[in-house]
Amino acid sequence: MIKPTPNKKNAADDGVLQVEIPAQPRKEPRQARSIALVNAVKQTALQIIDSEGREALNAVRLSEDSGVAISSIYEYFPTMEALIAAIFDDYRTEAHAELFASIIALPPEATLYDGLLLAFRVVLASHYRKTLLDPVFSVRSTHYDELVRLDVVKAKQLWPATASSALMKRFANEISVKNREKAEFLVYQTLSVLTRAILLEKPAYLTDADTPKLMARMLHGMLTDPGELPRPS
């Protein structure tokens, strides 16, 4: 998110945009022993959060439950937020891969609407999972994702548009939009931007049963309408 400056005039004169970057792991484990240690820390942190909430997670408790020394935890995770960021990155990576595979594996009788509904359900669930891990981190990291999208800051890693490309390929015969590149762009932006807007502005919508249905119907109508746009009156 963009941090406020104490003196707006000076900030404007300097042309400086202050951006608060979400905490990140200090380094990635390389050796098998280090990978096992980091995985144990992540799994223990998840167990603590799932059973007692984010407030119960701290370095002392994590060290006691995982059997990993505090110094070893800090070697990879300078803050608990950095640990949560790593946990969510793992979950998001798995969700992307599973969504892509699920779209491809839909039965032959599945429709474009089925694929869109599946995609929105997975993406919304992913955002909701982040709010459960840490509500404050959820907002901060989502603001940062939007700054990355607007090219205000550079991303360390960009997520491929696997879901949108999979939908376009799997249900190509149902899509009437002539410009397929434009159609895929609109699908991708709706899956990413609109769902982030829901998290930031209307988080209760993340778990409403009709939210993914409404969004899927919206995209389905856009992709399958063969008619011309109505003329302005």
C-alpha positions as CSV (number, residue, x, y, z in Angstrom):
1,M,0.0,0.0,0.0
2,I,1.1,3.6,-0.4
3,K,2.3,5.1,2.9
4,P,1.2,8.7,3.7
5,T,3.9,11.2,3.9
6,P,4.1,13.7,6.9
7,N,4.5,16.6,4.5
8,K,2.5,16.3,1.3
9,K,4.0,19.4,-0.3
10,N,7.6,18.1,0.1
11,A,6.6,14.7,-1.1
12,A,5.0,16.2,-4.2
13,D,8.0,18.5,-4.8
14,D,10.3,15.6,-4.6
15,G,8.1,13.4,-6.9
16,V,8.6,10.5,-4.5
17,L,6.0,7.7,-4.1
18,Q,6.4,5.8,-0.9
19,V,5.4,2.2,-1.2
20,E,5.1,-0.2,1.7
21,I,6.3,-3.6,0.5
22,P,4.9,-6.7,2.3
23,A,7.3,-8.7,4.4
24,Q,9.1,-11.5,2.5
25,P,11.3,-14.4,3.6
26,R,14.9,-13.5,4.1
27,K,16.2,-16.3,1.8
28,E,15.1,-19.6,0.2
29,P,16.3,-22.9,1.6
30,R,18.6,-24.8,-0.7
31,Q,19.7,-28.0,1.0
32,A,17.4,-30.9,1.9
33,R,17.8,-30.3,5.6
34,S,17.0,-26.6,5.3
35,I,14.0,-27.3,3.2
36,A,12.7,-29.8,5.8
37,L,13.3,-27.3,8.5
38,V,11.4,-24.5,6.7
39,N,8.5,-26.9,5.8
40,A,8.2,-27.9,9.5
41,V,8.0,-24.2,10.5
42,K,5.3,-23.5,7.9
43,Q,3.3,-26.5,8.9
44,T,3.5,-25.7,12.6
45,A,2.5,-22.1,12.0
46,L,-0.5,-23.2,10.0
47,Q,-1.6,-25.6,12.8
48,I,-1.3,-22.7,15.3
49,I,-3.3,-20.3,13.2
50,D,-6.0,-22.9,12.3
51,S,-6.5,-23.9,15.9
52,E,-6.1,-20.7,17.8
53,G,-5.9,-17.8,15.3
54,R,-3.3,-15.4,14.1
55,E,-2.8,-13.8,17.5
56,A,-1.4,-17.0,18.9
57,L,1.4,-17.1,16.4
58,N,4.7,-15.7,17.7
59,A,8.4,-16.8,17.5
60,V,8.5,-18.3,21.0
61,R,5.4,-20.4,20.5
62,L,6.5,-21.4,17.0
63,S,9.9,-22.6,18.3
64,E,8.3,-24.6,21.1
65,D,5.8,-26.4,18.9
66,S,8.1,-27.0,15.9
67,G,11.3,-27.8,17.8
68,V,13.2,-25.3,15.7
69,A,15.4,-22.8,17.4
70,I,14.3,-19.2,17.2
71,S,17.6,-18.2,15.6
72,S,16.9,-20.7,12.8
73,I,13.4,-19.4,12.3
74,Y,14.7,-15.8,12.0
75,E,17.4,-17.0,9.5
76,Y,14.6,-17.5,7.0
77,F,11.7,-15.4,8.3
78,P,12.6,-12.0,9.9
79,T,9.0,-11.5,11.0
80,M,5.9,-13.6,11.4
81,E,4.3,-11.7,8.5
82,A,7.2,-12.9,6.3
83,L,6.3,-16.5,7.3
84,I,2.7,-16.0,6.5
85,A,3.6,-14.5,3.2
86,A,5.6,-17.7,2.4
87,I,2.7,-19.9,3.5
88,F,0.3,-18.0,1.3
89,D,2.6,-18.1,-1.7
90,D,2.8,-21.9,-1.4
91,Y,-1.0,-22.1,-1.2
92,R,-1.5,-19.7,-4.2
93,T,1.0,-21.7,-6.3
94,E,-0.8,-25.0,-5.5
95,A,-4.2,-23.3,-6.2
96,H,-3.0,-22.1,-9.6
97,A,-1.7,-25.5,-10.6
98,E,-4.8,-27.3,-9.3
99,L,-7.2,-24.9,-11.1
100,F,-5.4,-25.3,-14.4
101,A,-5.5,-29.1,-14.1
102,S,-9.2,-29.0,-13.0
103,I,-10.2,-26.9,-16.0
104,I,-8.5,-29.3,-18.4
105,A,-10.0,-32.3,-16.6
106,L,-13.6,-31.1,-16.7
107,P,-15.8,-33.8,-18.3
108,P,-16.7,-33.6,-22.0
109,E,-20.2,-32.3,-21.3
110,A,-18.9,-29.4,-19.2
111,T,-19.6,-25.9,-20.5
112,L,-17.8,-22.6,-20.5
113,Y,-20.0,-21.5,-17.6
114,D,-18.9,-24.5,-15.6
115,G,-15.3,-23.6,-16.2
116,L,-15.8,-20.0,-15.3
117,L,-17.7,-20.9,-12.2
118,L,-14.9,-23.2,-11.1
119,A,-12.3,-20.6,-11.7
120,F,-14.1,-17.9,-9.7
121,R,-14.7,-20.3,-6.8
122,V,-11.0,-21.2,-6.6
123,V,-9.8,-17.6,-6.8
124,L,-12.3,-16.3,-4.3
125,A,-11.5,-19.1,-1.9
126,S,-7.8,-18.3,-2.3
127,H,-8.4,-14.7,-1.3
128,Y,-10.6,-15.7,1.7
129,R,-7.8,-18.1,2.8
130,K,-5.5,-15.1,3.0
131,T,-7.9,-13.1,5.2
132,L,-8.0,-16.1,7.6
133,L,-4.2,-16.3,7.8
134,D,-3.8,-12.6,8.6
135,P,-6.4,-9.9,7.9
136,V,-3.8,-7.0,8.1
137,F,-1.3,-8.8,5.8
138,S,-4.2,-9.7,3.4
139,V,-5.0,-6.0,2.8
140,R,-1.3,-4.9,2.6
141,S,-0.3,-7.6,0.1
142,T,-3.4,-7.1,-2.0
143,H,-2.7,-3.4,-2.2
144,Y,0.8,-4.3,-3.3
145,D,-0.5,-6.7,-6.0
146,E,-2.5,-3.8,-7.4
147,L,0.5,-1.5,-7.5
148,V,2.3,-4.3,-9.4
149,R,-0.5,-4.6,-11.9
150,L,-0.4,-0.8,-12.5
151,D,3.4,-1.0,-13.0
152,V,4.0,1.3,-10.1
153,V,6.4,-1.2,-8.6
154,K,8.1,-4.2,-10.2
155,A,7.2,-7.7,-9.1
156,K,9.7,-10.2,-8.0
157,Q,7.5,-12.9,-9.6
158,L,4.6,-12.6,-12.0
159,W,1.9,-15.2,-12.0
160,P,1.1,-16.7,-15.4
161,A,-2.4,-16.3,-16.7
162,T,-2.9,-20.1,-16.7
163,A,-6.6,-20.1,-15.7
164,S,-7.7,-17.7,-18.4
165,S,-5.6,-19.4,-21.1
166,A,-6.9,-22.8,-20.1
167,L,-10.5,-21.6,-20.3
168,M,-9.9,-20.1,-23.7
169,K,-8.4,-23.3,-25.0
170,R,-10.8,-25.7,-23.3
171,F,-14.0,-24.0,-24.4
172,A,-12.8,-22.3,-27.7
173,N,-15.9,-23.6,-29.6
174,E,-18.3,-21.7,-27.3
175,I,-16.5,-18.3,-27.5
176,S,-17.9,-15.9,-30.0
177,V,-15.5,-13.0,-29.5
178,K,-13.5,-12.6,-32.6
179,N,-10.5,-11.0,-31.0
180,R,-9.3,-13.9,-28.8
181,E,-6.4,-12.0,-27.3
182,K,-8.8,-9.3,-26.1
183,A,-11.2,-11.9,-24.7
184,E,-8.4,-13.6,-22.8
185,F,-7.2,-10.2,-21.4
186,L,-10.7,-9.4,-20.2
187,V,-11.1,-12.9,-18.5
188,Y,-7.7,-12.6,-16.8
189,Q,-8.3,-9.1,-15.5
190,T,-11.7,-10.0,-14.2
191,L,-10.3,-13.1,-12.4
192,S,-7.5,-11.0,-10.9
193,V,-8.6,-7.4,-10.5
194,L,-12.3,-7.8,-9.7
195,T,-11.7,-10.5,-7.1
196,R,-9.0,-8.3,-5.4
197,A,-11.5,-5.4,-5.3
198,I,-14.0,-7.6,-3.5
199,L,-11.3,-8.5,-0.9
200,L,-10.5,-4.9,-0.3
201,E,-13.9,-3.3,-0.5
202,K,-16.5,-6.0,0.2
203,P,-14.7,-8.9,1.9
204,A,-18.1,-10.4,3.0
205,Y,-18.8,-11.1,-0.7
206,L,-15.9,-13.6,-0.8
207,T,-18.0,-16.3,0.8
208,D,-21.4,-15.4,-0.6
209,A,-22.6,-18.4,-2.7
210,D,-23.9,-16.2,-5.5
211,T,-20.7,-14.2,-5.9
212,P,-18.9,-16.6,-8.2
213,K,-22.2,-17.3,-10.1
214,L,-22.8,-13.7,-10.8
215,M,-19.2,-13.2,-12.0
216,A,-19.3,-16.3,-14.1
217,R,-22.6,-15.2,-15.7
218,M,-21.1,-11.8,-16.5
219,L,-18.1,-13.2,-18.3
220,H,-20.1,-15.9,-20.0
221,G,-22.4,-13.3,-21.5
222,M,-19.5,-11.3,-22.7
223,L,-17.7,-14.3,-24.3
224,T,-20.7,-15.9,-26.0
225,D,-22.8,-13.0,-27.2
226,P,-22.6,-13.2,-31.1
227,G,-24.7,-10.0,-31.6
228,E,-23.5,-6.5,-32.2
229,L,-23.4,-4.0,-29.5
230,P,-26.5,-1.9,-29.1
231,R,-26.4,1.5,-30.8
232,P,-26.6,4.5,-28.4
233,S,-29.9,6.3,-28.5
